Amino acid sequence: MNKELERIARKVHEVFQKRGLTLSVAESCTGGLISHALTSQPGASSFFIAGAVTYAAAMKEKILGVSSSTLARYGVVSERTAREMSEKMRALSSTDFAVATTGNLGPDVLEEKEKGLVYIAVSRKGETSAKELRLRGGREGNRDDAAREALLLLLEMAGKQ
């Protein structure tokens, strides 16, 4: 885990612990990196409730409850899927916030979507925010960048409270 991701995860700890907020995570392309970054620091159990890595489309549907029509119409790598992942994870875990990632880290094209195309989403009651990323690094760098950007979006949303 890179130092920047570690620094941002510490900031999430501070904000969520100070405000008494809870968090869950639904990851695809980041493969558990966000959950790892958050739980690598002591005290995560005070706010981090659950994390799920749903890499396969079928698991996004079966575990999280992402609609099969969303997956069929928009694909796994889509803003709509990221939004549903975050919303369903928040509902499933009854947390104040949920963050989700889905995308293509490379090296090949996936669903006719280029390497580096990632969608992140953060959900809280009544509001979901999503962002498209077009990452240019290798697979490992793209994964780190996606995790970092997801946590930054989370902090931005949490700051609106």
Beta strands, then each sheet from edge to edge (+ up, - down):
strand 1: 23-27
strand 2: 48-53
strand 3: 97-103
strand 4: 117-124
strand 5: 127-134
sheet 1: 2+ 1+ 3+ 4- 5+
end
